[in-house]
């Protein structure tokens, strides 16, 4: 695997985890979390499993870890209206 492919795989995994996290935040659960991803990467599967854990605190920590970079990116690109 060359560096370009490795970078693409990292970006893909990050985007897929963000997709799963946002779907969870929007109320989707279980298999619905991965719906729309043609061939979800292993880390997206792991996140979907973590978000299905019976312990609420574990679910919350998993979700927060994935939503934090999304919120930070949105905060950096915030457009202010006057």
Helices and strands as residue ranges (DSSP letters): H 3-25, G 30-33, H 42-50, H 56-76
